[in-house]
């Protein structure tokens, strides 16, 4: 985990190839041919007679055996418990790229060859709007129903989480070098003070960056408006013209903070856990005005042929003891708060210490300042992306 940031892989890119571009255009413009109605989303479920499933995930996003990197202990535990064989692939390296990869099958009502996928929630919103995923049977998922973090239960794009279940979660906040800066950062506005001129960076991805910046203006991001968006971009545009913002970044803010070239950065909570191991002067803060809580979520694509098997795997990972094992490895916000008690009771001091880490299990004060942003709709996206990319320089 130390040599490659997990969250660095979760940003969309510009230019996804011909197939991806066509698919994105269809999704963004609401082309009727791309939409799949409820009656065409399900395939005959082969789970009872074919005890297997195919699970597509991101690299470095599951526990592995330290002595044998090809082994994944929690997956092996599921296979032993259920009798279901899992074909696990680490094929997702970019949300938009993967969207383009599987969209031809989905829009043509064909199976993708995958029963379970993990994508960022802002991309999950596209899949839900297009009807490209199946609704899950929560009656068959008692652990999800019982243990899913209440903060993650009702996102704007999928009310009641009927089509998605968080795999891992995280916070977009502020990382800064407290020792070199010589003061605390408590508010988003603290980034705009004169002593940070040219020493602060923001995230370049629209979906990753906009929510926290709006919250700094006092906006309720669960119901933000077009006026809120342009008020925020107007402020950022002025800061860019004054050369206050050094640049817009992907995960390369990590090396900027580590080197001292940058003193403060919009950042992901999971990255800072790794940064602090090397430099304890690096702090992560959830601004007083709030920060965005996000997730990458499990979804069952349309026409998947092992839906019931996939639902069983999802529910298995919502057992607190299994969620705890995953949290130990990936170090992001655990979507199963009950896993904290499992780690706290561990006789291993390092594991027990993770239970007290607010970047894995946010405390009550931090939780009050976290919110899931309303997603950008397909109608809004073209104009908003043009505005943001004009500022960022994409």
LOKE-890687 format. One line per 10 residues: number of its first residue (from 1); their letters; for each residue y, x, z of N, C-alpha, C. Coordinates in steps of 0.1 Angstrom, whole numbers, plus 5000, padded with zeros to 4 digits. Each point is the difference from the previous one (the first is absolute). Example, Ala and Ser with C-alpha at 12.3 -4.5 7.8 and 13.67 -1.06 7.14 Angstrom:
BEGIN
1 = AS = 4943:5132:5078:5012:4991:5000:5012:5009:5000 ~ 5011:4996:4993:5011:5009:5000:5011:4992:5008
This chain:
BEGIN
1 = XXXXXXXXXX = 4988:5008:5000:5012:4992:5000:5013:5009:5000 ~ 4999:5011:5006:5012:5008:5001:5005:5005:4987 ~ 4991:5003:4991:5005:5006:4987:5005:4990:4990 ~ 4998:4988:5002:5005:4990:4990:5003:4987:5007 ~ 5013:4996:4999:5004:4987:5006:4994:4988:4994 ~ 4994:4991:5008:4994:4988:4995:5011:4992:4992 ~ 5011:4998:5007:5010:4991:4994:5006:5005:4987 ~ 4999:5014:4998:5005:5005:4988:4993:4994:4987 ~ 4989:4995:5002:4992:4994:4989:5003:4986:4997 ~ 5008:4994:5008:5002:4985:5000:5012:4995:4992
11 = XXXXXXXXXX = 5007:5009:4994:5012:4996:4992:4996:4997:4986 ~ 5006:4990:4994:4999:4997:4986:5007:5011:4992 ~ 4997:5001:4987:5007:5010:4992:5006:4993:4988 ~ 5009:5006:4993:5006:4995:4988:4991:5005:4988 ~ 4997:4990:4992:4992:5004:4988:4985:5000:5003 ~ 4993:4989:4998:4986:4999:5003:4991:5000:4988 ~ 5005:5003:4989:4992:5000:4988:5001:4986:4993 ~ 4995:4999:4988:5002:4988:4992:4994:4988:5006 ~ 4987:5001:5005:4994:4989:5006:5007:4996:5013 ~ 5004:5010:5008:5007:4996:5013:5013:4994:4997
21 = XXXXXXXXXX = 5007:5005:4990:5013:4994:4997:5000:4986:4996 ~ 4990:4997:4991:4998:4986:4996:4997:4991:5012 ~ 4991:5005:5008:4996:4992:5012:5012:4998:5009 ~ 5007:5010:5002:5012:4999:5009:5010:4990:4994 ~ 5002:5001:4987:5009:4991:4994:4996:4985:5002 ~ 4986:4998:4998:4995:4987:5002:5002:4995:5015 ~ 4998:5009:5009:5002:4996:5014:5014:4998:5003 ~ 5009:5009:4995:5014:4999:5004:5007:4988:4994 ~ 4996:4996:4988:5006:4989:4993:4993:4987:5001 ~ 4989:5000:5007:4993:4987:5003:4993:4995:4987
31 = XXXXXXXXXX = 4996:5008:4991:4993:4996:4988:4989:4991:5003 ~ 5000:4987:4995:4989:4991:5004:4986:5005:4997 ~ 4998:5007:4989:4987:5005:4997:4994:5009:5010 ~ 5008:5006:5008:4995:5010:5011:4995:4992:5012 ~ 5005:4988:5002:4996:4993:5012:4986:4994:4999 ~ 4993:5001:5011:4986:4995:5001:5000:4988:5010 ~ 4996:4989:4996:5000:4988:5009:4989:5001:5010 ~ 5001:4992:5011:4990:5001:5010:4985:4998:4995 ~ 4998:4991:4991:4987:4997:4995:4993:5012:4993 ~ 5008:5010:4995:4995:5011:4993:4999:5013:5007
41 = XXXXXXXXXX = 5002:5000:5013:5001:5012:5008:4986:5005:5005 ~ 4992:4990:5003:4987:5004:5006:4989:5001:4990 ~ 4991:5010:5003:4987:5001:4992:4989:4996:5009 ~ 4988:4997:4994:4989:4997:5008:4997:5012:5009 ~ 4999:4997:5013:4998:5010:5010:4986:5005:5001 ~ 4998:5013:4997:4986:5005:5000:4997:5007:5013 ~ 5008:4998:5011:4998:5008:5012:4987:4998:5007 ~ 4995:4988:5000:4987:4997:5007:4988:5007:4994 ~ 5000:5002:4987:4988:5006:4994:5003:5015:4995 ~ 5013:5003:5000:5004:5014:4996:5008:5006:5011
51 = XXXXXXXXXX = 4994:5007:5009:5006:5004:5013:5008:5013:4998 ~ 5011:4999:4992:5008:5012:4998:5014:4995:4997 ~ 5010:5010:4999:5013:4997:4996:5007:5013:4996 ~ 5011:4999:4992:5007:5012:4996:5014:4998:5006 ~ 5004:5011:5007:5013:5000:5008:5009:5012:4994 ~ 5011:4996:4995:5010:5010:4994:5011:5002:5010 ~ 5003:5013:5004:5010:5003:5010:5008:5012:4995 ~ 5010:5004:5008:5008:5012:4998:4992:5012:5005 ~ 5004:5012:4996:4994:5012:5006:5005:5001:5014 ~ 4992:5007:5009:5004:5003:5013:5003:4988:5009
61 = XXXXXXXXXX = 4993:4989:4997:5004:4988:5007:4988:4993:5008 ~ 4991:5009:5003:4988:4995:5008:4995:5012:5008 ~ 4993:4998:5011:4995:5010:5008:4988:5008:4992 ~ 4999:5013:5003:4989:5008:4994:4994:5008:5011 ~ 4988:5004:4998:4993:5009:5009:5006:5014:4998 ~ 5005:5006:5011:5006:5013:4999:4990:5011:4995 ~ 4987:4998:5002:4990:5010:4996:4996:4997:4986 ~ 5001:4988:4995:4996:4996:4987:5010:4990:4994 ~ 5010:5005:4992:5011:4992:4995:4995:4989:4991 ~ 4988:5000:4995:4995:4989:4992:4995:4988:5008
71 = XXXXXXXXXX = 4999:5002:5013:4995:4989:5008:5012:4993:5007 ~ 4999:4987:5000:5011:4991:5006:4993:4992:5011 ~ 5002:5004:5012:4992:4994:5011:5002:4985:5002 ~ 5012:4994:4999:5001:4986:5002:4994:4992:4988 ~ 5000:5005:4988:4993:4994:4989:4985:5000:5002 ~ 4995:5011:5004:4986:5002:5003:4996:4990:5011 ~ 5009:4998:5010:4996:4990:5011:5000:4986:4994 ~ 5009:4997:4991:4999:4987:4994:4988:4998:4992 ~ 4996:5010:4992:4988:4999:4992:4988:4998:5009 ~ 4999:5007:5011:4989:4998:5009:5000:4987:5006
81 = XXXXXXXXXX = 5011:4995:5004:5002:4987:5007:4996:4988:4991 ~ 5005:5001:4988:4999:4989:4990:4989:5000:4990 ~ 4995:5012:4998:4990:5002:4989:5006:4999:4986 ~ 5014:5001:5000:5007:5000:4987:5004:5014:4996 ~ 4997:5004:4988:5003:5013:4995:5014:5000:4994 ~ 5008:5010:5004:5014:5000:4995:5002:5012:4990 ~ 5005:4997:4989:5005:5010:4990:5015:5002:5003 ~ 5003:5012:5005:5014:5002:5005:5007:5010:4990 ~ 5011:4996:4994:5007:5008:4991:5014:5003:5004 ~ 5005:5012:4999:5014:5003:5003:5008:5002:4987
91 = XXXXXXXXXX = 5002:4988:4993:5005:5000:4987:5015:4995:4999 ~ 5005:4996:5011:5014:4995:5000:5009:5011:5005 ~ 5009:5004:4990:5009:5011:5003:5015:4995:4999 ~ 5002:4988:4994:5013:4994:4998:4999:4985:4998 ~ 5008:4993:5006:4999:4985:4999:5002:4995:4986 ~ 5010:5004:4993:5002:4996:4986:4989:5004:4991 ~ 4996:5012:5001:4990:5006:4992:4987:4992:5001 ~ 4996:4996:5013:4988:4993:5002:5002:4985:4995 ~ 5012:4995:5002:5003:4987:4994:4997:4999:4985 ~ 5005:5010:4993:4998:5001:4986:4985:5002:4996
101 = XXXXXXXXXX = 4993:5007:5009:4986:5003:4997:4991:4988:5000 ~ 5002:4991:5010:4991:4988:5001:5006:4987:4995 ~ 5013:5000:4996:5006:4988:4996:4994:4994:4987 ~ 4996:5008:4990:4994:4993:4988:4988:4991:5004 ~ 4991:5005:5009:4989:4992:5004:5005:4987:5007 ~ 5009:5002:5010:5004:4989:5008:5007:4989:4992 ~ 5009:5004:4991:5007:4990:4993:4991:4993:4989 ~ 4989:5006:4997:4990:4994:4991:4988:4994:5007 ~ 5002:4998:5013:4990:4993:5008:4987:5007:5000 ~ 5000:5013:5001:4988:5008:4999:4999:5008:5013
111 = XXXXXXXXXX = 4988:5004:5005:4998:5008:5012:5006:5014:4997 ~ 5005:5006:5011:5005:5014:4999:4990:5010:5003 ~ 4988:4996:5005:4990:5010:5005:5003:5004:5014 ~ 5009:4994:5007:5004:5003:5014:5000:4987:5008 ~ 4994:5001:5012:5000:4988:5008:5010:5000:5011 ~ 5006:5012:5002:5010:5002:5011:5010:5011:4996 ~ 5013:4997:5001:5010:5010:4997:5010:5001:5011 ~ 5007:5011:5001:5011:5002:5010:5012:5004:4992 ~ 5011:4991:5001:5013:5003:4994:5011:4997:5010 ~ 5012:5005:4997:5011:4998:5008:5004:4985:5000
121 = XXXXXXXXXX = 5006:4995:5011:5003:4986:5000:5010:4996:4990 ~ 5009:5008:4996:5010:4996:4990:4993:4998:4987 ~ 4989:5007:4997:4992:4998:4988:4990:4988:5002 ~ 4995:4999:5012:4992:4988:5003:5007:4987:4996 ~ 5013:5000:5002:5008:4988:4997:4999:4996:4985 ~ 5000:5011:4991:4998:4997:4986:4986:4994:4997 ~ 4990:5005:5006:4986:4995:4998:4999:4986:5005 ~ 5006:4997:5011:5000:4986:5005:5007:4990:4991 ~ 5012:5004:4996:5008:4991:4991:4993:4998:4986 ~ 4992:5010:4996:4994:4999:4987:4986:4993:5001
131 = XXXXXXXXXX = 4995:4998:5012:4987:4993:5002:4989:5010:4997 ~ 5002:5012:5003:4990:5011:4996:4991:5003:5012 ~ 5001:4993:5011:4991:5003:5012:4994:4987:5005 ~ 4990:5001:5008:4993:4989:5005:5004:4997:5014 ~ 5000:4988:5004:5003:4996:5014:4988:5003:5008 ~ 5002:5006:5012:4989:5003:5009:4996:4989:5009 ~ 4988:5000:5004:4995:4989:5009:5001:5006:5015 ~ 5010:4996:5007:5003:5005:5013:4989:4996:5010 ~ 4994:4989:4997:4989:4995:5009:4989:5010:5001 ~ 4999:5008:4989:4990:5011:5000:5005:5013:5005
141 = XXXXXXXXXX = 5012:5000:5004:5007:5013:5005:5006:4998:5014 ~ 4991:4998:5010:5006:4997:5013:5007:5012:5006 ~ 4997:5012:4997:5007:5012:5005:5014:5000:4995 ~ 5002:4997:4987:5013:5000:4994:5008:4989:5007 ~ 4995:4988:5001:5007:4989:5006:5004:5003:5015 ~ 4992:5008:5007:5003:5002:5014:5009:5012:5002 ~ 4998:5011:4992:5006:5013:5003:5011:5004:4991 ~ 5003:4994:4989:5011:5004:4991:5013:4999:5008 ~ 5008:5011:4999:5013:5001:5007:5009:4988:4996 ~ 5005:4992:5010:5009:4989:4997:5012:5003:4991
151 = XXXXXXXXXX = 5005:5013:5001:5011:5003:4992:4996:5001:4985 ~ 4988:5001:4997:4995:5002:4986:4994:4987:4994 ~ 5000:4989:5008:4992:4988:4996:5006:4992:4989 ~ 5013:5000:4998:5006:4990:4992:5011:5006:4991 ~ 4996:5009:4991:5010:5006:4991:5005:4990:4989 ~ 5012:5002:4995:5006:4991:4991:4992:4997:4988 ~ 4993:5011:4995:4993:4999:4987:4987:4993:5002 ~ 4994:4999:5012:4987:4995:5002:5000:4993:5014 ~ 5006:4988:5001:5001:4993:5012:4986:4998:5006 ~ 4998:5004:5013:4988:4998:5007:4989:5010:4996
161 = XXXXXXXXXX = 5004:5010:4992:4991:5011:4995:4987:4994:4995 ~ 5001:4990:4991:4988:4994:4994:4993:5009:4990 ~ 5008:5009:4994:4995:5008:4989:4999:5015:5003 ~ 5005:5004:5011:5002:5014:5003:4997:5002:5015 ~ 4995:5012:5003:4998:5005:5014:5005:5014:5001 ~ 5009:5003:5009:5005:5014:5001:4988:5010:5003 ~ 5000:5011:4992:4991:5011:5003:5006:5009:5010 ~ 5013:5005:4997:5008:5007:5010:5014:4996:4998 ~ 5008:5003:5010:5014:4996:5000:5009:5013:5003 ~ 5013:4998:4999:5009:5011:5003:5014:4994:5001
171 = XXXXXXXXXX = 5009:5010:5003:5014:4996:5002:5009:5009:4992 ~ 5010:4995:4993:5010:5007:4993:5012:5001:5009 ~ 5003:5012:5006:5011:5002:5009:5007:5013:4997 ~ 5004:5007:5010:5008:5012:4998:4994:5012:5008 ~ 4998:5011:4993:4995:5012:5006:5012:5010:5000 ~ 5001:5007:5011:5011:5010:5001:4997:5011:5009 ~ 5007:5011:4998:4998:5012:5008:5011:4999:5012 ~ 4995:4996:5011:5009:4997:5011:5007:5013:5005 ~ 4993:5011:5000:5005:5013:5005:5011:5005:4991 ~ 4998:5000:4987:5009:5005:4991:5012:4991:4998
181 = XXXXXXXXXX = 4998:4987:5001:5011:4991:4998:5009:4999:5012 ~ 4993:5002:5012:5008:5001:5012:5004:4986:5006 ~ 4994:4990:4995:5003:4986:5006:4988:4991:4996 ~ 5000:4989:5006:4990:4990:4997:5004:4991:4989 ~ 4991:4995:4993:5002:4989:4990:4994:4987:5005 ~ 5008:4990:5002:4995:4987:5005:5002:4989:4990 ~ 5010:5001:4991:5004:4990:4991:4999:5005:4985 ~ 4998:4992:4991:5000:5004:4986:5014:5006:4996 ~ 5010:4994:5006:5014:5005:4997:5002:5014:5005 ~ 4991:5005:5009:5002:5014:5005:4997:5010:4988
191 = XXXXXXXXXX = 4993:4995:4990:4997:5009:4989:5013:5003:4992 ~ 5010:4992:5001:5012:5001:4992:5011:5008:5007 ~ 4997:5005:5011:5011:5008:5007:5002:5013:4993 ~ 5012:5006:5002:5004:5012:4993:4991:5012:5002 ~ 4994:5001:5011:4991:5012:5002:4987:5000:4992 ~ 4998:4989:4994:4988:4999:4991:5003:5000:4985 ~ 5013:5002:4997:5004:5000:4986:4992:5011:4992 ~ 4993:4996:4990:4991:5009:4992:4988:5004:5007 ~ 4996:4995:5011:4988:5004:5008:4991:4988:5003 ~ 5002:4989:4992:4991:4988:5002:4994:4996:4987
201 = XXXXXXXXXX = 4988:4995:5000:4993:4995:4988:4995:4986:5002 ~ 4999:4993:4989:4995:4986:5001:4988:5000:4990 ~ 4991:4990:5002:4988:4999:4991:5005:4994:4987 ~ 4994:5005:4989:5004:4996:4987:4994:4987:4995 ~ 4989:4996:5006:4993:4988:4995:5007:4987:5005 ~ 5004:4991:4992:5007:4988:5004:4992:4993:5010 ~ 4987:4997:4998:4993:4992:5010:4998:5007:5013 ~ 5000:5013:5000:4999:5007:5013:5013:5002:5008 ~ 5011:4999:4993:5013:5004:5006:5009:4988:5004 ~ 5000:4989:4992:5011:4991:5002:5000:4993:5013
211 = XXXXXXXXXX = 4989:4997:5006:4999:4991:5012:5008:5007:5012 ~ 4996:5012:5003:5007:5006:5012:5015:5002:4997 ~ 5004:5003:4988:5014:5001:4997:5008:4987:5002 ~ 4993:4989:4996:5006:4986:5003:5001:4997:5015 ~ 4989:5004:5007:5000:4998:5014:5012:5007:5007 ~ 5004:5012:4994:5011:5007:5006:5013:4992:4998 ~ 5000:4991:4991:5012:4991:4998:4999:4987:5008 ~ 4989:4999:5008:4998:4988:5008:4993:4989:4993 ~ 4993:5002:4989:4994:4990:4993:4986:4997:5005 ~ 4996:4987:5001:4987:4996:5003:4992:5002:4987
221 = XXXXXXXXXX = 4991:5010:5000:4993:5003:4988:4989:4990:4996 ~ 4997:4991:5009:4990:4990:4997:5006:4989:4991 ~ 5014:5000:4998:5006:4990:4992:5013:5005:4993 ~ 4999:5013:4996:5012:5006:4994:5003:4993:4987 ~ 5013:5002:4995:5005:4994:4988:5005:5010:4990 ~ 5003:4995:4988:5006:5009:4990:5013:5006:5005 ~ 5008:4993:5007:5012:5006:5005:4997:5011:5010 ~ 4990:4998:5008:4996:5011:5009:4996:5013:4993 ~ 4993:4998:4989:4995:5011:4992:5012:5008:4994 ~ 5009:4993:4994:5011:5007:4993:5010:5005:5010
231 = XXXXXXXXXX = 5001:4994:5012:5009:5006:5010:4994:5014:5005 ~ 4986:5000:5001:4994:5012:5004:5001:5011:4989 ~ 4998:4996:4988:5000:5011:4989:5015:5004:4998 ~ 5009:4992:5003:5014:5004:4999:5003:5011:5010 ~ 4995:4998:5012:5002:5010:5010:4994:5014:4996 ~ 4987:4999:4995:4993:5012:4997:5006:5007:4988 ~ 5005:4992:4990:5007:5006:4989:5013:5008:5004 ~ 5007:4995:5010:5012:5007:5005:4996:5013:5007 ~ 4989:4999:5008:4995:5012:5007:4996:5011:4990 ~ 4994:4995:4989:4995:5010:4990:5012:5006:4993
241 = XXXXXXXXXX = 5011:4992:4997:5012:5006:4994:5007:5010:5009 ~ 4999:4998:5013:5006:5010:5009:4991:5012:5003 ~ 4988:5000:4994:4990:5011:5002:4996:5000:5014 ~ 5000:4989:5007:4994:4999:5013:4985:5001:5000 ~ 4994:4992:4991:4986:5000:4998:4996:5012:4992 ~ 4992:5009:5005:4996:5012:4993:4992:4997:4987 ~ 4990:4991:5002:4992:4996:4988:4991:4988:5005 ~ 4992:4995:4990:4990:4990:5002:4987:5006:4998 ~ 4990:4997:5008:4988:5008:5000:4987:4991:5000 ~ 4989:5006:4997:4987:4994:5003:4996:5006:5013
251 = XXXXXXXXXX = 4988:5005:5002:4996:5006:5012:5005:5014:5002 ~ 5008:5005:4991:5005:5014:5001:5011:5001:5011 ~ 5004:4989:5006:5008:5001:5011:4994:5008:5012 ~ 4986:5000:4999:4993:5007:5011:5003:5015:5000 ~ 5000:5006:4988:5003:5015:5000:5015:5002:5002 ~ 5008:4990:4996:5015:5002:5003:5003:5000:5015 ~ 4993:4991:5007:5002:5000:5015:4994:5012:5006 ~ 4988:5004:4995:4993:5012:5006:5009:5012:4998 ~ 5006:5002:4989:5008:5012:4997:5014:5000:5006 ~ 5005:4988:5004:5013:4999:5006:5011:4997:4990
261 = XXXXXXXXXX = 4996:4999:4987:5010:4997:4990:5006:4986:5002 ~ 4991:4992:5005:5005:4986:5003:4998:4998:5015 ~ 5009:4993:5006:5000:4997:5015:4995:4986:5003 ~ 5001:4991:4990:4996:4986:5003:4995:4994:4987 ~ 4990:4992:5000:4995:4994:4988:4994:4986:5003 ~ 5001:4992:4990:4992:4987:5001:4985:5004:4998 ~ 4992:4995:5009:4986:5006:5001:4990:4990:5004 ~ 4987:5004:4998:4989:4992:5004:4994:5005:5013 ~ 4997:4990:5008:4995:5004:5014:4988:5009:5000 ~ 4990:4998:4991:4988:5008:4999:5003:5015:4997
271 = XXXXXXXXXX = 5010:5002:4991:5004:5014:4997:5005:5007:5012 ~ 5007:4993:5008:5007:5007:5011:4990:5004:5011 ~ 4989:4993:5001:4989:5004:5009:4996:5014:4996 ~ 4998:5003:4987:4996:5013:4996:5011:5010:5001 ~ 5013:4996:4997:5011:5009:5002:5002:5005:5014 ~ 4998:4991:5010:5002:5004:5014:4990:5010:5005 ~ 4988:5000:4994:4990:5010:5004:5005:5014:4997 ~ 5008:5001:4989:5005:5014:4997:5013:5002:5006 ~ 5008:4990:5002:5014:5002:5005:5003:4988:5010 ~ 4999:5002:5013:5002:4990:5009:5015:4995:5001
281 = XXXXXXXXXX = 5009:5007:4993:5014:4996:5000:5002:4988:4990 ~ 4991:4997:4992:5001:4989:4991:4997:4987:5007 ~ 5009:4991:4999:4999:4987:5007:4999:4989:4989 ~ 4993:4989:5004:5000:4988:4991:5007:4989:5008 ~ 5009:4993:4994:5006:4989:5007:5000:4987:4992 ~ 4998:4989:5007:5002:4987:4994:5014:4996:5004 ~ 5009:4999:4990:5014:4996:5004:5001:4988:5008 ~ 5011:4999:5008:5002:4989:5008:5001:4987:4992 ~ 5005:5001:4988:5001:4988:4991:4987:4996:4994 ~ 4990:5009:5001:4987:4996:4995:4995:5009:4989
291 = XXXXXXXXXX = 4987:4999:4997:4993:5008:4990:4989:4992:4994 ~ 4996:5004:4988:4990:4992:4993:4986:5004:5004 ~ 4992:4990:5003:4986:5001:5002:4993:4997:4987 ~ 4992:5009:4995:4993:4998:4987:4985:5002:5002 ~ 4993:4996:4990:4985:5002:5000:4995:5003:4987 ~ 4988:5006:4999:4992:5000:4988:4988:4991:5004 ~ 4997:4991:4991:4991:4989:5003:4988:5000:4991 ~ 4989:4995:5006:4987:4997:4993:5002:4987:4993 ~ 4995:5000:4987:5000:4988:4993:4987:4999:4991 ~ 4995:4988:4998:4988:4998:4991:5005:4995:4987
301 = XXXXXXXXXX = 4999:5009:4989:5005:4996:4987:4993:4987:4995 ~ 5007:4994:4990:4994:4989:4993:4987:5004:4993 ~ 4991:4991:5000:4987:5002:4993:4991:5010:5007 ~ 5004:5005:5012:4991:5009:5007:4987:4993:5003 ~ 4989:5008:4998:4986:4993:5001:4994:5002:5013 ~ 5006:5006:5010:4994:5002:5013:5010:4996:5011 ~ 5006:4988:4999:5011:4996:5008:4996:5000:5015 ~ 4988:4994:5003:4996:4998:5013:4997:5014:5007 ~ 4994:5009:4992:4998:5014:5005:5013:5006:5004 ~ 5010:4998:4991:5013:5006:5002:5007:4994:5013
311 = XXXXXXXXXX = 4998:4987:5002:5006:4994:5012:4993:5006:5012 ~ 4987:5002:5000:4993:5006:5011:5005:5014:5003 ~ 5003:5008:4990:5005:5014:5003:5014:4999:5006 ~ 5009:4991:4995:5013:4999:5006:4999:4996:5014 ~ 4992:4991:5004:4998:4995:5013:4995:5011:5009 ~ 4991:5008:4995:4994:5011:5008:5011:5010:5004 ~ 5009:5003:4991:5011:5009:5004:5010:4994:5009 ~ 4999:4988:5003:5009:4994:5010:4993:4999:5014 ~ 4988:5006:5001:4995:5002:5014:5008:5011:5006 ~ 5005:4997:5012:5009:5010:5007:4994:5014:5000
321 = XXXXXXXXXX = 4987:5002:5002:4995:5013:5001:4999:5007:4987 ~ 4999:4992:4989:5000:5006:4986:5015:5003:4996 ~ 5009:4991:5003:5014:5002:4997:5005:5013:5008 ~ 4995:5002:5012:5004:5012:5008:4995:5013:4993 ~ 4988:5000:4994:4995:5012:4993:5009:5003:4988 ~ 5004:4989:4993:5008:5002:4988:5014:5005:5004 ~ 5005:4995:5011:5014:5004:5005:5000:5015:5004 ~ 4989:5004:5006:5000:5014:5004:5001:5009:4988 ~ 4994:4996:4989:5000:5009:4988:5013:4999:4992 ~ 5006:4988:4997:5011:4998:4991:5013:5001:5007
331 = XXXXXXXXXX = 5001:4997:5013:5013:5001:5007:5011:4992:4995 ~ 4997:4988:4995:5011:4990:4997:5000:4989:5010 ~ 5009:4991:4998:5000:4988:5010:4988:4992:4998 ~ 4992:4999:5011:4988:4993:4999:5002:4984:5000 ~ 4994:4993:4991:5003:4986:4999:4991:4992:5010 ~ 4993:5007:5008:4991:4994:5011:5005:5005:5013 ~ 5009:4993:5007:5005:5004:5013:4990:5003:5010 ~ 4989:4992:4999:4989:5001:5010:4993:5014:4999 ~ 5002:5007:4989:4994:5013:4999:5007:5010:5010 ~ 5012:4997:5005:5007:5008:5009:4991:5002:5013
341 = XXXXXXXXXX = 4995:4989:5005:4992:5000:5012:4988:5008:4999 ~ 4994:5000:4988:4988:5008:4997:5003:5015:5002 ~ 5011:5004:4994:5004:5014:5000:5005:5004:5014 ~ 5007:4991:5007:5005:5003:5013:4989:5003:5010 ~ 4988:4993:4998:4989:5002:5009:4991:5012:4997 ~ 5004:5007:4989:4992:5012:4996:5001:5011:5010 ~ 4989:5007:5002:5000:5012:5009:5005:5012:4993 ~ 5002:4999:4987:5006:5011:4992:5015:4999:5001 ~ 5007:5011:5005:5014:4999:5003:5008:4998:4987 ~ 4997:5006:4989:5007:4998:4988:4999:4986:4995
351 = XXXXXXXXXX = 4989:4994:5000:4998:4987:4996:5008:4990:5009 ~ 4999:5002:5013:5007:4992:5010:5015:5001:4998 ~ 5005:5012:4996:5014:5001:4998:5005:4992:4988 ~ 4992:4998:4990:5004:4992:4988:5004:4986:5004 ~ 4993:4995:5011:5003:4986:5004:5015:4999:5005 ~ 5006:5011:5004:5013:5000:5005:5011:5003:4989 ~ 4995:5003:4988:5009:5004:4989:5006:4987:4994 ~ 5013:4998:5001:5007:4988:4995:5000:4999:4985 ~ 4997:5012:4993:4999:4999:4985:4986:4996:4996 ~ 4991:4998:5009:4987:4995:4996:4998:4986:5007
361 = XXXXXXXXXX = 5005:4999:5012:5000:4987:5007:5015:4998:5005 ~ 5008:4994:4992:5014:4998:5005:5001:4992:5013 ~ 5009:5005:5009:5002:4993:5013:5008:4988:4998 ~ 5002:4993:5011:5006:4987:4999:5015:5001:4995 ~ 5007:5010:5005:5014:5001:4996:5001:5003:4985 ~ 4991:5008:4995:5000:5004:4985:4996:4988:4992 ~ 4990:4992:5005:4995:4989:4992:5011:4989:4998 ~ 5009:4999:5009:5011:4990:4999:5009:5003:4989 ~ 5000:5013:4995:5010:5004:4990:4993:5001:4986 ~ 4987:4996:4999:4993:5002:4988:4999:4986:4993
371 = XXXXXXXXXX = 5001:5001:4987:4999:4987:4992:4994:5004:4986 ~ 4993:4990:4994:4995:5001:4986:5010:4994:4991 ~ 5005:5008:4990:5010:4995:4991:4995:4990:4990 ~ 5009:4990:4997:4997:4991:4989:4999:5009:4988 ~ 4989:4998:4991:4998:5008:4989:5010:4997:4989 ~ 5002:5009:4990:5009:4997:4989:4992:4992:4990 ~ 5006:4989:4996:4993:4991:4990:5000:5006:4986 ~ 4991:4994:4992:5000:5005:4986:5013:4997:4992 ~ 5007:4990:5004:5013:4997:4993:5011:5010:5005 ~ 4999:5004:5013:5010:5009:5005:4998:5014:4996
381 = XXXXXXXXXX = 4987:5004:4998:4997:5014:4998:5007:5007:4989 ~ 5001:4995:4988:5007:5008:4989:5014:5004:5003 ~ 5008:4991:5005:5014:5003:5003:5001:5009:5012 ~ 4992:4998:5011:5000:5008:5012:4996:5014:4997 ~ 4989:5001:4992:4995:5014:4996:5010:5007:4992 ~ 5007:4994:4991:5010:5006:4992:5012:5005:5009 ~ 5004:4992:5009:5010:5004:5009:4996:5012:5009 ~ 4988:4999:5006:4996:5011:5008:4997:5013:4993 ~ 4994:4999:4988:4997:5012:4993:5012:5006:4994 ~ 5011:4992:4998:5013:5006:4996:5006:5009:5011
391 = XXXX = 4997:4996:5012:5005:5008:5012:4992:5012:5002 ~ 4987:4998:5000:4991:5011:5002:4999:5010:4989 ~ 5003:4996:4988:5000:5009:4989:4987:5000:4992 ~ 4992:4989:5001:4988:4999:4993:5002:4995:4986
